[in-house]
């Protein structure tokens, strides 16, 4: 990778950075997320701080040449399972391995947390994200995902065995 990319774990004090990236993600790729921009766009400081203060969670921002270009969060799930959520890479940084670094960061966090499985959900039709996740060892499971806005289509659920 010719560009220098670093990963930065963020805390509730970094809520303006997280908010700006999340709004950018939902603006850039609304088709890729179950959440809608309207759900978060007007969120106040406390809403954003609370999101970053989830106990045991892992929030990471990718920075390239001093500019934030990606984000991901890992959250504790049910029992020995953790979840990868909200992954997004700026269109200008796609194809440069940023997504790979973000997935690897959440995978390492999940292992350190004692998780046996890492789960995620991907919106049908988001083939680039699906390819990224399959490349990292995730496999589709039979569990139904959450319904999308149309009330019919559901997210695809994928798991990765960690141990």
GIFEN-V580051 format. One record per backbone hydrogen bond with DSSP energy under -0.5 kcal/mol. CO is the residue of the C=O (numbers start at 1). NH is the residue of the N-H. E is the energy in kcal/mol with one decimal. If there is no record, write none. Layout:
CO	NH	E
CO	NH	E
//
This chain:
3	5	-0.7
4	65	-1.4
6	63	-3.2
8	61	-2.6
11	14	-2.2
12	15	-1.3
14	17	-0.7
14	18	-2.1
15	19	-3.0
16	20	-2.4
17	21	-2.2
18	22	-2.8
19	23	-2.7
20	24	-2.0
21	25	-2.7
22	26	-2.5
23	27	-1.7
24	28	-2.9
25	29	-2.7
29	32	-2.0
30	33	-1.0
36	39	-1.3
36	40	-0.7
37	40	-1.4
37	41	-3.3
40	43	-1.9
44	48	-2.0
45	49	-2.9
46	50	-2.5
47	51	-1.7
48	52	-1.7
49	53	-0.8
50	53	-0.7
51	54	-0.8
54	57	-2.1
58	74	-3.1
59	10	-2.6
60	72	-1.8
61	8	-2.6
62	69	-3.2
62	70	-1.1
63	6	-2.9
64	67	-2.1
67	64	-2.9
69	90	-3.4
70	62	-2.1
71	88	-2.1
72	60	-2.7
73	85	-3.3
74	58	-2.8
75	83	-3.0
78	81	-1.3
80	116	-3.9
80	117	-1.5
81	77	-2.0
82	119	-2.7
83	75	-2.5
83	85	-0.5
85	73	-2.6
88	71	-2.4
90	93	-2.0
90	94	-0.7
91	94	-0.6
93	96	-1.2
93	98	-0.6
97	101	-2.1
98	102	-2.3
99	103	-2.7
100	104	-2.4
101	105	-2.0
102	106	-1.9
103	107	-2.4
104	108	-2.5
105	109	-2.2
106	110	-2.7
107	111	-2.3
108	112	-2.5
109	113	-2.0
110	115	-2.3
111	114	-1.5
116	162	-3.4
116	163	-1.1
117	82	-2.6
118	160	-2.0
119	84	-2.9
120	158	-2.7
122	156	-3.3
123	126	-2.0
125	127	-1.8
126	130	-2.3
127	131	-2.7
128	132	-1.9
129	133	-2.6
130	134	-2.7
131	135	-2.2
132	136	-1.0
133	138	-2.2
134	137	-1.8
139	159	-2.6
146	155	-2.3
148	151	-2.4
153	148	-3.2
155	145	-0.9
156	122	-2.7
157	141	-2.4
158	120	-2.3
159	139	-2.9
160	118	-2.4
//
